Amino acid sequence: MQTQSVTFTRHKPVGVVGNTLPQNDPSEDLSPWNPTATDPWDKKKVRHLARRAGFGLLPEEVETLERVGHRLSVDLYLLVPGQRMPERGSYLLKTGEIVNLQTYTHQVSAWLYLMANSPWQLQEKMALFWHDHFSTGTGAVPAIELISRSINLYRQKGMRSFRDLVVGVASDPAMLYFLDNRLSTVTRPNENFARELLELHMMGVGNGYTENDIKEAARCLTGWTCNLDYVNFNVGTHDFGVKNVLGRTIDNSALGRTTQAVIKDGVDVVDAALAQPATAKYIAKKLWEYFVYEAPSDTLVDDLAARFRAAQYDIRTLMETMFRSKAFFSARAMRANIKNPVEFVVWPMRTLDFASQIRFLRVTTRFAQMGLPLLNYAGPDGLPDGTAWINSQNIINRSNFAKELIENRARWQNSYLACGFDPEREIVRARLDTSTPVAIVDHFLDILVDGDVPPAVRQNLITYMTATNTGTRTWNYAGNKTRELNEKVAGLVHLILALPEAHIN
């Protein structure tokens, strides 16, 4: 089916010309943000942090972080323990589902479950980012468990040293299979991984390397091989000659024909790329665009890259700079990005409190229709973000997913997804005035889209809440059954999730 694009209008900072911003613009300022009387730490900023550093929070969790303040809130997100998850065998979810981790669909289901339920939200968000950056897929990898092993690598090293992360990826079985480096030998060096290492993983396409640098890097990485999950640095197939990569002579002959020399040659390629200014700029810009806003100015990227290099390429330090900055909490960053399919699927589960109850195997079926081939990228360059996710077919798929999310409790029957969304829970918890629909509409608009809708849309939702199948009536919670209230509020939530504003992160 051919799809048509859908236009989303997003706010742009006043005074922007090309890629240049006025001096002292807060969206360019990497200094720490602090609340003021006119720019307070409030629920909107908590939700902004929660959506970018994770996948959202319950309303009561938002209220808690509002009370504890912005410094501790950022600290809590930066706690990333590097916890590994099961890669094979069977795994019992708290939903009661048993996933078989030897199958693709079940692996995706288990990861969606973790993103929806893990207390280590930034760990899973960073794993999602790095999975796209170092993309691999089941088409060229013999076992899905190998790709799951890659995700564990991102959980463990995705917030630590970028150098160690890249070396880990270079010796990761999934990558060795996906880009054929396991077949690279001194007599037949394979350039696939060496090319993507410089082009896509470190420096960016066309940013300061030559074809000869790629050939020489491929020589350095010969003998880096594996057999399924067994990694081997093979002295018998490695090229021990002198190489020159990015102006750096790589000669480890003093180590002899040893495994240490094989490893050192490959690590030296990584170090040669890290010494290039292009690497810090490329990685810093890509992280910024994913977590803050698109198209940052060259001045901002240069500043961020300089801090990244000064921190010895420590990813956590870079992320902390971003999350604490005035730019992150500026008007340009707030509600400025488009939710990718994972964010759109997981965010309402967490916000509406049914992440531990929904049937994730069935969620995965719906998720697969939204265009993000989790654990199964076709090529090494990942997928574009932003408006690339929005077309007419994806909007329909997202709206249908939102409808199924809420219909179980609303109709008091088992739905396709069989979630546990309980509209009354939030009404009672928030002590909403149910004598009119206004407080209910405003509350759910607030927790789902920060109340960021045109007045006409808000009024249409109020009208919907007032109308019945046979006409209109005065809203009176006391005079209506709980079932009717749940049906009406569930319908309201579906309408909000179908709004363009619900797709903005």
N, C-alpha and C positions, 0 to 999 in steps of 0.2 A: 504494500500500500504506500502510495506516495504521500509524503507529509508536507505541510506548508508551515512556514515559520510564523511564530507569534511574537509580536513586538512588546518588549517590556521597557517601560520608561523608568530610569533610575536617576536619583538626584546627583547632580554634579556640583562641585564647589564653585561658588561665584568667583569670577575673575580668572578662571583657568584658560590659558591660551596654549594650545598644543600640549606639550609635556612640561610646561613651566607653570609654577604656582607663585603667587605673591609672597614677598618676604614675611616671615613670622606667621605664616599660615599654620594653624595647629595640626593640620593633616600631614605636615612635613616635619613635625617636631618629635624627635625620639627621646626627649627628656621625659622623666617620669610624670605621669598625670597625677594630680591631687584634686580632690573634690573642693568646690567652692560653693558659696551661696547661690550663685547663678548656674553652676554646673555641678550638681550634686551626684554622689554615688547613690543611684536609685535602682529600682527594679528593672528599668529598661537597660541600664548598663550591665547589671548582673546577667540578664538574659542574653545580651550581646556577647559577653564573655563565655557564657555557657554554650551558646550555639557555635562559636568559632573554635574554642578550645575543646569542645565536646559535641554532644548531640542534644543539648537542652536539659532542663531541670523541672522537677515538680514545682508548682506554685509555692508550696511551703518551704521548699529548699531555696527558692529564689529569695523568699523573705528572710531566711536564716543568713544567707550570704550578704544580704543588704545590711543586716544588723552587725555582722562581724567586720565589715569594711572591705575596701578594695585590696589592701595589701595582703591580708590573710587569704582572701578569696583567690587571688592569683597564686599565692603559695600552694594552696590546696590543689590547684590544677597542675602545678609544676611537679607534684609528687608522682613520679613515674617509676614504679619498682622494677620494671623489666620482667614482669611475671610471664613465664611461658605457658602456653595452653596445649592441651593434648593434640597430637598430630595424627594419631592413628588409633584404631580400635573403636570402641563404642563410648559415647559420652551422654550422660543423662542430664537433660536440661531441667530446670525447676518448673518448667511448664508441664512436665510429665512426658515429654517427647524423648525418644532415644534416637540419637543421630549416629549413623554409621560413617565414620570419618574416612572410609575408603572410597566414598562416592562423592562426586562433585557437588550435587545439590545439597547434600547433608553438610559438607564443609562450609558452603556459603551460609546455610542456615545457622550453623554454630557460630560463625563470625558475626552475623547480624544480631544474634542473641547476645553475644558479648558486648557489642557496641551499644546495645540497648540497656544492658544490665550491669556492666562493669563499673565499679567505683573509680577506676583509673581511666577516666574519659579521654584525657589527652594522649595516653598511651595508644588507645585504639585509633584516635584521630590521626596521630602521627604515622601509625602503621598503614592506615588507608592512604595517606599522602605518599609515603615511600613506595608502597605497592604500585601506585601509578607511575612514580618517577623511575623505579627500576622494574618496569612491567615485565611480567612473564605470563605464560598461559599453558593450559593443559594440552594444546595441540602439539607442542614440541617437547613436553615433559612427560616422562613415562608413568608417573604416579602422582595423584593429587596431593598425597602426603608431603611430597617434596616442596610444593608451593606453600603448603601450610607451614613447613619448616622455615621458609623465607619470611612469612609473616611473623613468626616468632623471633627471627633475627631483627626485624624492624621494631618489635616490642622491646627487645633487650638493648639495642644499640641506636634506636631512632632518635633518642634525646641525649646521646652522648657525643663522642668524637666522630665528626664526619669522616675523618681519615679511617678510623677503625670500621665504620659502617661500610665504606666503599670496599675496603680490603675483604670484609666479610661477604659482601655481595659477589666480589670477583671469585671467591672460592665457595660460593653457594651452589649446591647441586642443581637446583632449578635453573639458575642462570647459566651454569656450565652446559646444561642441555639446551636451553632455549636459544642461546646465541652460539652454540657449537664449539665453544672453546675447549670442551673435553676432547675434541678431535684434533686440536692444534698441536703439531709436532715440528721438530727442527727441519724436517724435510718438506713438510706441507703446513706451514703456519696459516692459521685461519684468522682473518682480519675482522670477523663479524663483531666479536665482543670488544676488541681493542678500539674499533671505530665508535661503537656506542658508548664505551667508557669515556672517551674524550668528547664526543658530540653531545650525547644526551645525559650522561650521568654526572659529568664534572664541569666541562667548559662551555657547553652550549654550541649549537650548530654554527660553524664558520668562525668561531671566536679564538683565532690565534694559533691553530695547529695546521699542519700540512699533511698531505697524503703520505709523505715519508715518515712523519711522526707516527702515523697509524701503523705503518708497516713495521717500524722499529718497536713500537709498543707490543704488537702481535708477537714478535720474536721474544720479547721479555716474558710473555705469558704462555709460551709453549710449555707443555708438561703439566699445566694446571688442569687436572682432569678428575674424573670421578666414575664410579660404577654404582648407579643408583645413589644411595645416600653416603657412600664411602668416598671421601675426598682423598686424592693422592697427588702429591707434587713429584712428578715422575722424572728422575734424573736421566733415564734412558731416552726420553723424547724431548728434552729441553735443549734450547739453543744457548750454549754457554759463551758465545762470542760477545765482543764488545758492541754495545748499541748506543745510539744517540737519540734521545727523546726530548723534544721541546728545548733543545739547546743544552741538555744535561747528558754528560757521558755516563753510561751505566756499565760498570765493569766490576763484577764481583768474583773475579778469578782467584782472588786471595782466599776465598772460601772453598776453593776446589770444586770438584764435580759432586756436590752434596745437595741434599734437600734444602738446607739453609740458603744456598746460592739460588736455587730455583725460586724460593719464596721471596728472597731479597730482590731479585730482578723485577718481579711483579709489583712489590711494594714500592720500589723506586719509581715505577711509572706513575703510581698514585701520587707520590711525593712531588714528582716533576709537575704534574698537573696542578697540585695544590699551590705550588710556587707561582703559578700564573694568576695575575689579578682577575682575569676573566672568570675563574672558578668561583671565587667568593661572590662576585657580582651576580653570576648566573644563579647560584643556589639561593642567595639572599633574596633576590628578586622573585624567584619562583615561590619561596616560602611566604613572602610578603603578599603576593597576589592570591595565594590560597587562603591565608588566614586573616588578611586585613582588607585590602582593596586592590583593584586592577590598575594597571598602567601607572605605577609610581614614577616620580620624576627621576631623572638621572642623578640629581643631587642627593635625593633620599637613598637611592640604591648605593651610591658611592659611600655614603655615611654608614649605612648598614653593613656593607661589605668590609669596610675598614674595621668596624667593631668585631665582625666575625673573625677576621684574620688576627686581630689583637687577642681574641679569646682562644687562639690556637684551634679554630674551627670547632669549638664546642657548641653543639646545637642547642643545648638547654640555655646557655647564656644568650644566644641569639633570640630564642623564643621568649625568654623573660624580658629582654629589651623590647620586643614587639608588644607583648601583652601589657606591659606597664606604661607604655608610651602615650603621650598626648595624641599622637596620630591614631593609635588604635581606638581611642574613645572620641575621636573627632566626628563631626557630622558627615564627613566624607566616607568614613568607615562603617558607621552605623547603618544597618539594613542596606548594604550596598552590593552584596554578592548574591548570586543565584544558588539555591540549594541544589547540590548534585543528588542523584537518586538515593544514595545511602542516607544523606541528611534528611531528605523529604520523608523517607520511610521510617527512620528511627526516631526523629524529633517528636512527632505526635505521640508515639508510644510512651516516651519519657515524660512529656509535658502533661499527658492526660492519665498517667499512672496505670498502664496495663502492660508494661514492658515484660513483666514476669509471668504473664498469663496467656499471651497471644500464641497462636500456633505458627511457629517460625518456618516449618517446612512448607506451609501454604503461603506464608509471606514471601518466601523465596520465589515461588512460582510467579507471583505478581511482580516482584522486584525485577525478575529477569526480563520483563517486558519494557523496562524503563531505560535501557540502553547502556548500562554500566556492567560490563562482563567481569564481575568480581572473580578473581583467581583465574581468569581465562582471557587475558589480553591477546589480541591477534598479532600485535607487533611490539617492538621495543620502545615506541615513542609515546605510550600512554594515550590518554584522551584529552581533548580540550575541555576547559571548564567554562563557567559563565553562561552566556546566552546560548551556547551550543547545546545545552540540555533542554532548551525550550523549543518545541515544535507542536503542531496541532495534535499529532498522535500521542506524544508523551503527555500532553496536558490531559487528554482523555484517559490515558492509563493511570495518571496520578489521581485524577478525580474519582475514577472507579475504585482505586485502592482506598481512598479516603472514605468512600461510601461503605465499603466492606468493613473498614476499621470500626465503625460505630454502630452497625446495624444489629449486632447480636443482642446487646443489652436493650437496645431500643425496641426490638420486636419480641423480646423474651423467647428467643429460639436460637438454635445453633446456626450460626452463619458460616460462610465459607472460611473465614479467618477465626471465628469463635473467640473474639477478644473479650476482655473484661471491663470495657469502658463503662463507668458508672457516673452518668451526669449528675445524679443527686449528691454524690459524694462531695463534689467540688462546691455545689450550691450550699450544702450544709456547712462544710469546712470554712468557706469564705463568709458565711452568715449573710448571704445575699438577700436583698429585699425582693420577695417574690410577689408583691402585690401588683407590680407592673413588670413588663418584660425588659424594661430599660436597663436595670442593674445587671440582669443576666446577660444581655447582649454585650454590654460594655465590658463585663468581666471576662467573657470568653474572647472578645476581640483583644483585650489587653494581654492575656496570657499567651495567646496564639500569634498575634501579629503586632504587638505593642500598641494596639489601638490605632494603627497607622492605615486608616481607610478614609475615603472621601465621605463627607456628611451624608450624601445621597445613599451610599452603600449601607451605612449604619442605619439609616431610616428604613431602608428596604428590609433589613434584618429584623428590625423592631416590628414592622408590618407583618412579616412572616410569623413571628412569635405570637402575634395577636389573632391571626386568621385561623379559622377552622375550615373543614371541608365544606361546611354549609353556610359560611359567612364569617362574621367577626363577633368577638365577645370581649368582655372586660377580663383581663388576666387576674385570676384569683387562685393562688396556689392551694389555699385551704379547701377550695371547692373542687379540686381536681385530683384524680387518682395519681399515685406515684408513677404508674405505667405511662399515663398520658404526658406527665411532665418529662419523663425520661425520653420518650419518643420525640417530643418537641425540641428539647435541648440537644439531643443527638442530631436531629436534622439541622439545627443551627450550627453545630460544630462542623458537620459535613459541608454546609454552605461556606463557612469561613475557610475551611481547608481547600475549597475549590477556587477561592479568590486569587487573583494574581499576587497579592501581597503575601500569601502563604508560601509562595515559592522564593521569597527573598529572605536571605539569611542574615 
